[in-house]
Amino acid sequence: MLRLASASLAGTAIEFYDFFVYGTAAALVLGPLFFPSFSPLAGTLAAFATFGVGFLARPLGSAVFGHIGDRYGRRPVLLGSLLLTGLATVAVGCVPSYASIGAAAPVLLLLLRFLQGLGLGGEWGGAVLLTAEHAPEGRRGLWSSFPQTGPAVGFLLANGLMLGLSATLTDGQFTAWGWRVPFWAAGLLALAGLWLRRSVEETPQFRALAETGGRAEAPLTEVVRGHWRLLLLTGGALAVGYAVFYSVTTWSLAYATEHLRVERTVMLACVMAAVALKALATPVMAVLGDRYGRRPLCLAGCTACALWMFPFVALLRTADPLLMTAGCFVALLGMVAMFAVVGAYLPELYAPRIRCTGAAVGYNLGGVLGGALTPIVATALADGSGPPWGVAVYLTGVALVSLVCFALLPETNPALVRAKEAAGAGTTAGAAEAAAPA
């Protein structure tokens, strides 16, 4: 399990490195380089729009790779998605700026971002099922939290490299070529990930399906027709996690550097510290999910996010590094209470024959609802000299919607489900005995 979980973590870390390095570049340099005729605000909005395209591609990627995973196995998904995302990321680092090739530059940027999202949409389902379908029942949440730790590791790799380059290069050097280096480094990371995953075995549950002929012929059709309500609920439930994460890691970076005049390196360090603490909290939350259930953790996380968004904005406005780090960390702690357990939660909601498609599409639908629009909406709402309370209102609203969606989902922790069923059976038997004639 440790070897499998490590391969899963490494893959998601590399894939999310590719995804996050674009978000950081969008917040810092892509606007002036690829949309120079726009105002600074419009340029940032346009850069975030290309960032959002990756989210729109993710459900499509989860449908394509989910079909492969449910028909041909989880292992091909792990290799194909990693290769696609890695190649697209390296290519982003090679795209000439608007000054060199004109309008073709943002078009190429848009296309490559779409391919990034396509690959990442397939990665999550394959990585999570690798651990969830191998793990022992009582520790499924813990082992499935390994790929959920990957995004934090990928973020730290991406922003650590950006921070190092930003601190050692002049602004002119960073804008001219320094921002491209993290994209080129993605090629080496992708090769390392493929080497780690070369000997990964197919999961026992898929092998059993293949042997018995139980594989779905059209997984996406089966999911949409038979489980559309579940799909919408999981997408809505996960929206707040994406909204909070990208508000902290992408929007706050742009807002602090542009509106509060915080040094780029200082704000990167604040966000990275908060994300590092989030990574440490992930396995702890997963263990709690194994003990007390997936649904209670998710409800608690949504509630925490709803209550914290106004303090988060207030602390960000102080421009004090310690207070900004604290605000970001508490926001991410609410988010991780949910996302630490969804690696086990979502696969448990779907039957094995459609699990790769159902879990991946639901997860990435949440990305569209919560991640694609949040940096754009937040940037537009924060346009002005006053506190961006509109951002807090927006994020609180998303948290409340997700809270309702989680409340409508069932508990899936196998031990708790069995205990509830046994208690229900005992109550029914007791009632029948009491009602029976003496």
KELUMFI-595017 format. One record per atom (N, C-alpha, C): residue in three letters; x, y, z. Coordinates in steps of 0.1 Angstrom, whole numbers, plus 2048, in hexadecimal, padded with zeros to 3 digits. Layout:
// residues N
ALAXYZ;...
This chain:
// residues 438
MET8087F4800;MET800800800;MET80980D800;LEU81480C807;LEU81C818808;LEU82281B7FA;ARG8268117F3;ARG82C8137E6;ARG8218187DC;LEU8158127DD;LEU80A8177D4;LEU8068257D7;ALA8058287E4;ALA8018357E8;ALA80B8407E5;SER81883C7E6;SER8238457E2;SER8238487D3;ALA82083E7CB;ALA8208407BD;ALA8148497B9;SER8098477C1;SER7FD84F7BE;SER7FF85E7C2;LEU8058607CE;LEU80986D7D3;LEU8128747C9;ALA81C86D7C5;ALA8268737BB;ALA81F8787AE;GLY8168707A9;GLY81087379D;GLY80787F79E;THR7FF8807A9;THR7F688B7AA;THR7FE8987AE;ALA8098967B5;ALA8128A27B8;ALA8178A87AB;ILE81C89F7A2;ILE8218A4795;ILE8178AA78C;GLU80B8A378B;GLU8008A9783;GLU7FB8B6788;PHE7FA8B8796;PHE7F58C479B;PHE8008CF79B;TYR80D8CB79B;TYR8178D4799;TYR8158DB78C;ASP8138D3781;ASP8108D8774;ASP8058E2774;PHE7FA8DE77B;PHE7EE8E777B;PHE7F08F4783;PHE7F78F378E;PHE7F88FE797;PHE803908792;VAL80D90378B;VAL81790C787;VAL81191677D;TYR807912776;TYR80091B76C;TYR7F8925774;GLY7F192177F;GLY7EA92A787;GLY7F293578D;THR7FE932792;THR80793B798;THR80C94578D;ALA81093F781;ALA814948776;ALA809951772;ALA7FC94C772;ALA7F195576E;ALA7EF960777;ALA7F295E784;ALA7F096978E;ALA7FC97378D;LEU80896F788;LEU813977789;LEU81797E77C;VAL817976771;VAL81E97B764;VAL816979757;LEU80D970757;LEU80796D74A;LEU7FE978744;GLY7F898074D;GLY7F098B748;GLY7F899573F;PRO80399B744;PRO80A9A573C;PRO81199E730;LEU815991731;LEU81C98B726;LEU81398771A;PHE80798271D;PHE7FE97C713;PHE7F2985710;PHE7EF98F719;PHE7E4998716;PHE7E99A6719;PRO7F39AB712;PRO7F99B8715;PRO7F09C4712;SER7E79C3709;SER7DE9CE705;SER7D39D070F;PHE7D29C7719;PHE7C89C9723;PHE7CD9D172F;SER7C49D7737;SER7C79DD743;SER7CD9D374D;PRO7D49D7758;PRO7D99CD761;PRO7CE9C4767;LEU7C39C976A;LEU7B89C176F;LEU7B29B8765;ALA7B09BD758;ALA7AB9B574E;ALA7B59AA74A;GLY7C29AD74A;GLY7CC9A3747;GLY7CC998751;THR7CA99B75E;THR7CA991768;THR7BD988766;LEU7B298F763;LEU7A6987761;LEU7A797E755;ALA7AD98374A;ALA7AF97A73E;ALA7B896E741;ALA7C3971749;ALA7CC96674D;ALA7C595C755;PHE7BC96075F;PHE7B4957767;PHE7AA95075E;ALA7A5956754;ALA79C94F74B;ALA7A2943744;THR7AF94573F;THR7B693973A;THR7B992F745;PHE7BB933751;PHE7BC92A75C;PHE7AF92275E;GLY7A492975D;GLY79792275E;GLY794918754;VAL79A919748;VAL79790F73D;VAL79C902741;GLY7A7901749;GLY7AB8F474E;GLY7A18ED756;PHE7998F475E;PHE78F8EE766;PHE7838E975D;LEU7808F1752;LEU7758ED749;LEU7798E0742;ALA7868DE740;ALA78B8D2739;ALA78B8C5742;ARG78B8C874F;ARG78D8BC758;ARG7828B2758;PRO7758B7758;PRO76A8AC757;PRO76B8A474A;LEU76F8AB73F;LEU7708A4733;LEU77C899734;GLY78789D73A;GLY79289473C;GLY78E889745;SER78688C750;SER781881759;SER778877752;ALA77087C748;ALA767874741;ALA76F86B737;VAL779870730;VAL781869727;VAL78A85E72E;PHE791863738;PHE79A85A73F;PHE792851749;GLY78685574D;GLY77D84D755;GLY77884174D;HIS775844741;HIS771839738;HIS77C82E736;ILE788833734;ILE79482A733;ILE795823740;GLY79482974C;GLY796823759;GLY78C81875C;ASP77F81B758;ASP77481175A;ASP774806750;ARG779808744;ARG7797FE73A;ARG7867F6739;TYR7917FD73B;TYR79E7F7738;TYR7A87F6744;GLY7A47FD74F;GLY7AC7FC75B;GLY7B0809760;ARG7B380A76D;ARG7B8816774;ARG7C681A76F;ARG7CE81076D;ARG7DC81276A;ARG7DF81B75E;PRO7D8818752;PRO7DB821746;PRO7D782F749;VAL7CE832751;VAL7CA840755;VAL7D684775B;LEU7DC840765;LEU7E784676C;LEU7F384A763;LEU7F5842759;LEU801845750;LEU7FD850745;GLY7F184E73F;GLY7ED857734;GLY7EB865739;SER7E4867744;SER7E1874749;SER7EE87C74D;LEU7F7875753;LEU80487B757;LEU80C88074B;LEU80C878741;LEU81487B735;LEU80D88772E;LEU80088772C;LEU7F9892726;LEU7FC8A072D;THR7FA8A073A;THR7FB8AC742;THR80A8B1741;GLY8138A8743;GLY8218AC742;GLY8258B2735;LEU8218AC72A;LEU8258B271D;LEU81E8C071B;ALA8128C171F;ALA80B8CE71D;ALA8128D9726;THR8168D5732;THR81C8DF73B;THR82A8E4735;VAL8328DB730;VAL83F8DF72A;VAL83C8E871E;ALA8328E5717;ALA82F8ED70B;ALA82B8FB70F;VAL8248FD71A;VAL82090B71F;VAL82C913721;GLY83790D726;GLY843914729;GLY84A91871C;CYS846913711;CYS84C916704;CYS84491F6FB;VAL8389236FF;VAL83092C6F7;VAL83693A6F7;PRO8389406EB;PRO83D94E6EB;PRO8339576F0;SER8379636F4;SER82E96D6F9;SER8269746EE;TYR81C97C6F2;TYR8149846E8;TYR81D98D6E0;ALA8289926E6;ALA83199B6DE;ALA8389946D3;SER8399876D4;SER84097F6C9;SER83797A6BE;ILE82B9746C2;ILE82396E6B8;ILE8149736B8;GLY81297E6C0;GLY8059846BF;GLY7FA97B6C6;ALA7EE97B6BF;ALA7E29756C5;ALA7E49666C6;ALA7ED9606BE;ALA7EF9526BF;ALA7F494D6CD;ALA7FB9566D4;ALA8009536E1;ALA7F594F6EC;PRO7EB9586EE;PRO7E19546F7;PRO7D89486F2;VAL7D79466E5;VAL7D093B6E0;VAL7D792E6E4;LEU7E492E6E1;LEU7EC9226E5;LEU7EC91F6F4;LEU7EC92A6FC;LEU7EB92970A;LEU7DE92270E;LEU7D4927708;LEU7C692170B;LEU7C6912707;LEU7CB90E6FC;LEU7CB9016F7;LEU7D38F7701;LEU7DE8FC705;LEU7E78F470D;LEU7E18F371B;ARG7DB8FD720;ARG7D48FD72D;ARG7C98F372D;PHE7C28F2721;PHE7B78E8720;PHE7BC8DA721;LEU7C88D871A;LEU7CE8CA71B;LEU7D38C7729;GLN7D88D1730;GLN7DB8CF73E;GLN7CF8CA746;GLY7C48D1744;GLY7B88CD74C;GLY7B38C0748;LEU7B48BC73B;LEU7B08AF736;LEU7B88A473D;GLY7C58A673E;GLY7CD89B745;GLY7CA89B754;LEU7C98A675A;LEU7C78A6769;LEU7B98A076C;GLY7AF8A2763;GLY7A289D766;GLY7A288E766;GLY7AC88775F;GLY7AD879760;GLY7B687476B;GLU7BF87C76F;GLU7C9878779;GLU7C2875787;TRP7B987D78B;TRP7B487B799;TRP7AD86E79B;GLY7A486A791;GLY79D85E792;GLY7A6852793;GLY7B085178A;GLY7B984678A;GLY7C2845797;ALA7C785179B;ALA7CF8517A7;ALA7C884D7B4;VAL7BB8527B5;VAL7B484F7C1;VAL7AF8407C1;LEU7AB83B7B6;LEU7A682D7B6;LEU7B28247B8;LEU7BE8277B4;LEU7CA81F7B6;LEU7CB81C7C5;THR7C98267CD;THR7CA8247DC;THR7BD81F7E2;ALA7B28257DE;ALA7A58217E4;ALA7A18127E2;GLU7A480D7D6;GLU7A17FF7D2;GLU7AB7F57D7;HIS7B77FA7DC;HIS7C17F17E1;HIS7C07F17F1;ALA7BB7FC7F7;ALA7BC7FE805;ALA7B37F580D;PRO7B77F1819;PRO7AE7EA822;PRO7A37F3827;GLU7977EE829;GLU78B7F682B;GLU78D800836;GLY7927FC842;GLY79380584D;GLY79D81084C;ARG7A680F842;ARG7B081A840;ARG7AF820832;ARG7A381E82C;ARG7A182381E;ARG7A383381D;GLY79D839827;GLY79E848827;GLY7AD84C828;LEU7B4846831;LEU7C284A833;LEU7CA848826;TRP7CA83C820;TRP7D2839814;TRP7CD842809;SER7C0844808;SER7BB84D7FD;SER7BE85B7FF;SER7C385F80B;SER7C786D80D;SER7D5870807;PHE7DD865803;PHE7EA8677FD;PHE7E986F7F0;PRO7E086B7E6;PRO7DF8737DA;PRO7D98817DD;GLN7D18827E8;GLN7CC88F7EC;GLN7D68987F2;THR7E18937F6;THR7EC89B7FB;THR7F58A07EF;GLY7F48997E4;GLY7FB89C7D8;GLY7F98AB7D3;PRO7ED8B07D3;PRO7EB8BE7CE;PRO7F38C87D7;ALA7F48C67E4;ALA7FC8CF7EC;ALA80B8CE7E9;VAL80F8C27E7;VAL81E8C07E3;VAL8208C67D6;GLY8178C47CC;GLY8198CB7BF;GLY8198DA7C0;PHE8108DF7C9;PHE8108EE7CA;PHE81D8F37D0;LEU8228EC7DA;LEU82F8F07E1;LEU83A8EF7D7;LEU83B8E57CF;LEU8458E47C4;LEU8448EF7BA;ALA8388F27B5;ALA8368FC7AB;ALA83A90A7B1;ASN83490D7BD;ASN83691B7C2;ASN84491C7C8;GLY84A9117CD;GLY8589127D2;GLY8619167C7;LEU85F9107BC;LEU8689137B0;LEU8659217AC;MET8599257AB;MET8559337A8;MET85B93D7B2;LEU85A9397BE;LEU8609427C9;LEU86F9447C8;GLY8769387C5;GLY8849397C4;GLY8889417B8;LEU88293F7AD;LEU8859477A1;LEU8829567A3;SER8769597A9;SER8729677AC;SER87C96E7B5;ALA8829667BE;ALA88B96C7C8;ALA89996E7C2;THR89D9667B9;THR8AB9677B4;THR8AC96E7A7;LEU8A197079F;LEU8A2977792;LEU89C985794;THR8A098E78B;THR89A99B78B;THR88C99A785;ASP8849A4786;ASP8779A4781;ASP8779A2772;GLY8819A976B;GLY8829A775D;GLY886999759;GLN88F993760;GLN89398575D;GLN88797B75F;PHE88097D76A;PHE87597476E;PHE86A976763;THR86798275F;THR85D984755;THR86197F747;ALA86E980744;ALA87397C736;ALA87396D735;TRP87996673F;TRP87B95873D;TRP87995074A;GLY87B956756;GLY87B94F762;GLY86E947765;TRP86394D761;TRP856946764;TRP85493975C;ARG85C938751;ARG85B92C749;ARG86292074F;VAL86C922757;VAL87491775C;VAL86B90C763;PRO86291076C;PRO859906773;PRO8518FD769;PHE84D90375E;PHE8468FC753;PHE84F8F174D;TRP85B8F574A;TRP8658EC744;TRP8698E174D;ALA8698E475A;ALA86C8DA764;ALA8628CF765;ALA8568D2760;ALA84B8C8760;ALA84E8BC758;GLY8578BD74E;GLY85A8B2746;GLY8628A774E;LEU86C8AC756;LEU8748A375E;LEU86B89C768;LEU8628A476E;LEU85989E778;LEU84F894772;ALA84B896766;ALA84288C760;ALA84987F75D;LEU856880759;LEU85E874757;LEU86086C764;ALA86287476E;ALA86486D77C;ALA857866780;GLY84C86D77D;GLY83F867781;GLY83C85A779;LEU83F85A76C;LEU83D84E764;LEU846843769;TRP85284676D;TRP85B83C772;TRP85583677F;LEU85083E788;LEU84A839794;LEU83E830792;ARG836833788;ARG82A82C785;ARG82B82077C;ARG83781E777;ARG83981476D;ARG835806772;SER83780377E;SER8347F5784;SER8277F578C;VAL81F7FF78B;VAL8127FF793;VAL8097F478E;GLU8037EC797;GLU7FA7E1794;GLU7EC7E6793;GLU7E47DF78B;GLU7D67E2789;GLU7CF7DF796;THR7C47E6799;THR7BD7E47A6;THR7B67D77A6;PRO7B47D17B2;PRO7AD7C47B3;PRO79E7C57AF;GLN7987D07B2;GLN78A7D17AE;GLN7887D279F;PHE7917D9798;PHE7907D9789;PHE7937CB783;ARG79D7C4789;ARG7A07B7784;ARG7947AE785;ALA78D7AF791;ALA7817A7793;ALA7767AA789;LEU7747B7786;LEU76A7BB77C;LEU76E7B576E;ALA77B7B676A;ALA77F7B175D;ALA77D7A275C;GLU78079B767;GLU77E78C767;GLU770787766;THR76778F76C;THR75978B76C;THR751792761;GLY75779A759;GLY74F7A174E;GLY7467AC753;GLY7497B275F;GLY7407BC765;GLY7447CA761;ARG74D7CC758;ARG7507DA754;ARG7457E174D;ALA7437EE74F;ALA7397F6749;ALA73D7F873A;GLU7337F7731;GLU7367FA723;GLU737809720;ALA72E811726;ALA72F81F725;ALA72E826732;PRO73982773A;PRO73982B748;PRO732839749;LEU736843740;LEU731850742;LEU721851740;THR71C849736;THR70E849734;THR707843740;GLU70D838746;GLU707832752;GLU70783B75E;VAL71284375F;VAL71384C76A;VAL708858769;VAL70885D75D;VAL6FF86975B;VAL6F086575C;ARG6ED859756;ARG6DF855756;ARG6DA850764;GLY6E384876A;GLY6DF842777;GLY6E3849784;HIS6ED852782;HIS6F285978F;HIS6F486878D;TRP6EB86E785;TRP6ED87C782;TRP6EB88578F;ARG6E2881798;ARG6E08897A4;ARG6ED8887AD;LEU6F287C7AE;LEU6FE87A7B6;LEU70A8827B0;LEU70B8827A2;LEU71588A79B;LEU71489979F;LEU70889E79E;LEU7068AC7A1;LEU7098B07AF;LEU7058A77B8;LEU7078A97C6;LEU7168A97CA;THR71D8A07C4;THR72C89F7C7;THR7338AB7C1;GLY72F8AF7B5;GLY7358BB7AF;GLY7328C87B8;GLY7268C97BC;GLY7228D57C4;GLY7298D47D2;ALA72A8C87D7;ALA7308C77E5;ALA73F8CB7E4;LEU7468C77DA;LEU7548CA7D9;LEU7588D87D5;ALA74E8DF7D0;ALA7518EC7CA;ALA7588F67D4;VAL7548F57E1;VAL7598FE7EB;VAL7688FB7ED;GLY76C8EF7ED;GLY77A8EC7EE;GLY7838F27E4;TYR77E8F17D7;TYR7868F77CC;TYR7869067CE;ALA77A90C7D1;ALA77991B7D2;ALA7829207DD;VAL78391A7E8;VAL78B91E7F3;VAL79A91C7EF;PHE79D9117EA;PHE7AB90E7E7;PHE7B19187DD;TYR7A991B7D2;TYR7AF9247C8;TYR7AD9337CC;SER7A49367D5;SER7A49437DB;SER7B19467E3;VAL7B593C7EA;VAL7C193D7F3;VAL7CE93D7EA;THR7CF9347E1;THR7DB9317DA;THR7DD9397CD;THR7D293E7C7;THR7D39457BA;THR7CE9547BC;TRP7C19557C0;TRP7BC9637C0;TRP7C396C7CB;SER7C69667D7;SER7CC96E7E1;SER7DA9737DD;LEU7E196A7D5;LEU7EE96E7D0;LEU7ED97A7C7;ALA7E497A7BE;ALA7E29857B5;ALA7DE9927BC;TYR7D49907C6;TYR7CE99B7CD;TYR7D99A27D6;ALA7E199A7DD;ALA7EA99F7E7;ALA7F59A77DF;THR7FA9A17D4;THR8059A87CD;THR8009B47C5;GLU7F49B47C0;GLU7EF9BF7B7;GLU7E99CA7C0;HIS7E19C67CA;HIS7D99D07D1;HIS7DF9D57DE;LEU7E69CB7E5;LEU7EC9CE7F2;LEU7FB9D17F1;ARG8009CF7E5;ARG80F9D27E3;ARG8189C97EC;VAL8139BD7EF;VAL81B9B37F6;VAL8269AE7EC;GLU8329AC7F1;GLU83C9A67E8;GLU8389987E3;ARG83B9967D6;ARG8389897D0;ARG83D97D7D9;THR84A97E7DD;THR8509737E4;THR84A9727F2;VAL84697C7F8;VAL83F97C805;VAL832974804;MET82A9787FB;MET81D9727F9;MET81E9637F5;LEU8279607ED;LEU82A9527E9;LEU82D94A7F5;ALA8369507FE;ALA83A94880A;ALA82E946813;CYS826950815;CYS81A94F81E;CYS811944819;VAL80E94480C;VAL805939807;VAL80B92C808;MET81892B805;MET81F91E805;MET81F918814;ALA82192181E;ALA82191C82C;ALA81391782F;ALA80891D82B;ALA7FB91982D;ALA7F890B827;VAL7FD90A81A;VAL7FB8FD813;VAL8038F2819;ALA80F8F581E;ALA8178EA825;ALA8108E5831;LEU80A8EE839;LEU8028EA845;LEU7F68E2841;LYS7F08E6836;LYS7E48DE831;LYS7E88D082D;ALA7F48CE827;ALA7F98C1824;ALA7FB8B8830;LEU8008BE83B;LEU8028B7847;LEU7F58B384E;ALA7EA8BB84C;ALA7DD8B8852;ALA7D58AE84A;THR7D98AB83D;THR7D18A2835;THR7D089483A;PRO7DB88D83E;PRO7D987F843;PRO7D287F851;VAL7D3889858;VAL7CC88A865;VAL7BD88A863;MET7B989385A;MET7AA893857;MET7A6886851;ALA7AE880849;ALA7AA873842;ALA7A886884D;VAL7B1868857;VAL7AF85E862;VAL7A286186A;LEU79F86D86C;LEU792871872;LEU78686C86A;GLY78886D85C;GLY77D868853;GLY77B859854;ASP786852856;ASP785843858;ASP77F840866;ARG78084886F;ARG77B84687D;ARG76D84B87E;TYR76A857879;TYR75D85D87C;TYR75485E870;GLY75985B864;GLY75185C858;GLY75586784F;ARG752865842;ARG75686F838;ARG74D87B838;ARG740879839;ARG736884839;ARG73888E844;PRO73A88A851;PRO73C89485C;PRO74889D859;LEU753897854;LEU75E8A0852;LEU75B8AA847;CYS7548A683C;CYS7518AF832;CYS7478BA836;LEU73D8B783E;LEU7348C1844;LEU73C8CB84D;ALA7458C6855;ALA74D8CE85E;ALA7558D8855;GLY75C8D384B;GLY7648DB842;GLY75C8E683B;CYS7518E3836;CYS7488ED82F;CYS7448F8839;THR7408F4845;THR73C8FD84F;THR748907853;ALA754901855;ALA760909858;ALA76391384D;CYS76190F840;CYS764918835;CYS75A923835;ALA74D920837;ALA74392A837;ALA745935842;LEU74A93084E;LEU74C939859;LEU759941858;TRP76393D850;TRP770943850;TRP77394C844;MET76A94D83A;MET76D95582F;MET76F964831;PHE76796A83A;PHE76897883E;PHE77597A846;PRO778972850;PRO785974857;PRO79197284D;PHE790969843;PHE79A96683A;PHE79D973832;VAL79397A82D;VAL795986825;VAL79A99182E;ALA79699283B;ALA79A99C844;ALA7A999A847;LEU7AD98E849;LEU7BC98B84C;LEU7C498E840;LEU7BF98B834;LEU7C798D828;LEU7C999C826;ARG7BF9A482A;ARG7C09B3828;ARG7CA9B9831;THR7CE9B383B;THR7D99B8844;THR7E69BA83E;ALA7E99B1834;ALA7F69B082D;ALA8019AC836;ASP7FD9A7842;ASP8079A284B;ASP80A993848;PRO81698F846;PRO819981842;PRO81497784B;LEU816979858;LEU81196E862;LEU80296D862;LEU7FB979861;LEU7EC979861;LEU7E7973854;MET7ED977849;MET7E997183C;MET7EA96283C;THR7F695D841;THR7F894F841;THR7EE94884A;ALA7EA94E855;ALA7E094885E;ALA7D3948857;GLY7CF952851;GLY7C295384A;GLY7C194883F;CYS7CC947837;CYS7CC93D82C;CYS7CC92F832;PHE7D392C83D;PHE7D491E842;PHE7C691A848;VAL7C092284F;VAL7B391E855;VAL7A991C84A;ALA7A992483F;ALA7A0922834;ALA7A391482D;LEU7B091182C;LEU7B4904826;LEU7B18F882F;LEU7B18FB83C;LEU7AE8F0846;LEU79F8EC844;GLY7968F5842;GLY7888F283F;GLY7878EA832;MET78F8EE828;MET78E8E881B;MET7938D981C;VAL79E8D7824;VAL7A58CA824;VAL79C8C082D;ALA7948C5836;ALA78B8BC83D;ALA7828B4833;MET77F8BB828;MET7778B481E;MET77F8AC814;PHE78A8B280F;PHE7918AC804;PHE79B8A1809;ALA79D8A0816;ALA7A589581B;ALA79E88881A;VAL79088881B;VAL78887C81B;VAL78287980E;VAL781882804;VAL77A8807F8;VAL7818757EF;GLY78E8727F2;GLY7958687EA;GLY78F85A7ED;ALA7898597F9;ALA78284C7FD;ALA77384E7FA;TYR76E85A7FD;TYR75F85D7FD;TYR75985B7EF;LEU75F8627E5;LEU7598617D7;LEU75A8537D1;PRO76584C7D2;PRO76483E7CD;PRO75A8357D4;GLU7588377E1;GLU74E82F7E8;GLU7408327E4;LEU73E83E7DE;LEU7308417DA;LEU72C83A7CD;TYR7368357C5;TYR73382F7B8;TYR7378207B8;ALA72F8187B0;ALA73280A7AE;ALA7408097A7;PRO7477FE7A9;PRO7547FD7A2;PRO7547FE793;ARG7497F978D;ARG7487F977E;ARG748807778;ILE744811780;ILE74381F77A;ILE74B828784;ARG75382378C;ARG75982B797;ARG763835792;CYS76B831788;CYS77683A783;CYS76F84677C;THR765844775;THR75E84F76E;THR756858778;GLY74E851780;GLY745858789;GLY74D861793;ALA75785B79A;ALA75E8627A4;ALA76686E79D;ALA76C86B792;ALA77587678B;ALA76C881786;VAL76187E77F;VAL75888977A;VAL753891785;GLY74E88B790;GLY74989279B;GLY75389B7A1;TYR75F8967A3;TYR76A89E7A9;TYR76D8AA7A0;ASN76E8A8793;ASN7728B378A;ASN7678BC787;LEU75B8B8788;LEU74F8C1787;LEU7508CB792;GLY7548C779E;GLY7568D07A9;GLY7618DB7A5;GLY76B8D679E;GLY7758E0799;GLY7708EA790;VAL7678E7787;VAL7618F177E;VAL7588FB786;LEU7508F5790;LEU7478FE797;LEU74F9077A1;GLY7599027A7;GLY7609097B1;GLY76D90F7AE;GLY7749097A4;GLY78290D7A1;GLY783916795;ALA77B91378B;ALA77D91A77E;ALA77992977F;LEU76E92C786;LEU76A93A787;LEU76F942792;THR77393B79D;THR7779427A9;THR78294D7A8;PRO78D94A7A1;PRO7979557A0;PRO792961797;ILE78995E78D;ILE784968785;ILE77A97178D;VAL77096A793;VAL76697179B;VAL76C9797A6;ALA7769737AD;ALA77C9797B9;ALA7849867B4;THR78B9857A9;THR7939907A4;THR78A99B7A0;ALA77E99879A;ALA7759A2796;ALA76E9A97A2;LEU76B9A17AC;LEU7659A67B8;LEU76F9AF7C1;ALA77B9AC7BF;ALA7869B37C7;ALA78B9BF7C0;ASP7859C37B5;ASP78A9CF7AE;ASP7869DB7B5;GLY78F9E27BC;GLY78C9EE7C4;GLY7969EF7CF;SER7959FA7D6;SER79E9FD7E1;SER7999F87EE;GLY78C9F57F0;GLY7879F07FC;GLY7899E17FF;PRO7859DC80A;PRO7869CE80D;PRO77D9C6804;PRO7829BB7FF;PRO77B9B27F5;PRO7709A97FC;TRP7679B0803;TRP75D9A880A;TRP7549A0801;GLY7539A47F5;GLY74B99D7EB;GLY75198F7E8;VAL75E98E7EA;VAL7659817E8;VAL7609777F4;ALA76097D800;ALA75C97580B;ALA74D97180A;VAL745979805;VAL737976803;VAL73596B7F9;TYR73D96C7EE;TYR73C9627E3;TYR7419547E9;LEU74C9547F0;LEU7529477F5;LEU748941800;THR743949808;THR739945812;THR72D93E80B;GLY728945801;GLY71D93F7F9;GLY7209317F4;VAL72C9307EE;VAL7309237E8;VAL7319187F3;ALA73691C7FF;ALA73791380A;ALA72990E80F;LEU72091780F;LEU712913813;LEU70C909809;VAL70E90C7FC;VAL7099037F2;VAL70F8F57F4;SER71C8F57F6;SER7238E87F7;SER71E8E1804;LEU71B8E880F;LEU7168E381B;LEU7098DB819;VAL7008E1811;VAL6F38DB80E;VAL6F58CE806;CYS6FF8CF7FC;CYS7018C37F4;CYS7078B77FC;PHE7108BA805;PHE7168B080E;PHE70B8AA817;ALA7028B381C;ALA6F78AE825;ALA6EE8A481E;LEU6ED8A5810;LEU6E489C809;LEU6EB88F804;LEU6F888E807;LEU700882803;LEU70087880F;PRO70186B80C;PRO701862817;PRO70F85F81C;GLU710859828;GLU71D85582E;GLU721848826;THR72E846824;THR73283A81D;THR73D832824;ASN74283782F;ASN74C82F837;ASN74682283A;PRO74C817835;PRO74680A836;PRO742805844;ALA74B80884D;ALA74980385B;ALA73D80B861;LEU73C81885E;LEU731820864;LEU72381C85D;VAL724819850;VAL718815849;VAL71380884E;ARG71C7FE851;ARG7187F1856;ARG7127F3864;ALA7187FC86C;ALA7137FE87A;ALA70580487A;LYS70380D870;LYS6F681486F;LYS6EB80A86B;GLU6EF801861;GLU6E67F785C;GLU6E37ED867;ALA6ED7E986F;ALA6EA7E087A;ALA6E17E6884;ALA6E47F3887;ALA6DB7F9891;ALA6CD7FA88C;GLY6CB7FD87F;GLY6BE7FE879;GLY6B77F087A;ALA6BF7E6877;ALA6B97D8877;ALA6B57D5885;GLY6BD7D888F;GLY6BA7D589D;GLY6AD7DD8A1;THR6AC7E989D;THR6A07F18A1;THR6947EB89B;THR6957E788E;THR6897E1888;THR6857D488E;ALA68F7CC892;ALA68C7BF898;ALA6867C28A6;GLY68B7CC8AD;GLY6867CF8BA;GLY6787D38BA;ALA6757DC8B0;ALA6677E18AE;ALA65D7D68AB;ALA6627CD8A2;ALA6597C189E;ALA6567B88AA;GLU6617B68B2;GLU65F7AE8BE;GLU6557B48C8;ALA6567C28CA;ALA64D7C98D3;ALA63F7C88CE;ALA63D7C98C1;ALA6307C98BB;ALA6297BB8BB;ALA6317B18BC;ALA62C7A38BA;ALA6237A08C7;PRO6197988C4;PRO6107948D0;PRO61778B8D9;ALA61478C8E6;ALA61B7838F0;ALA6177758EE;
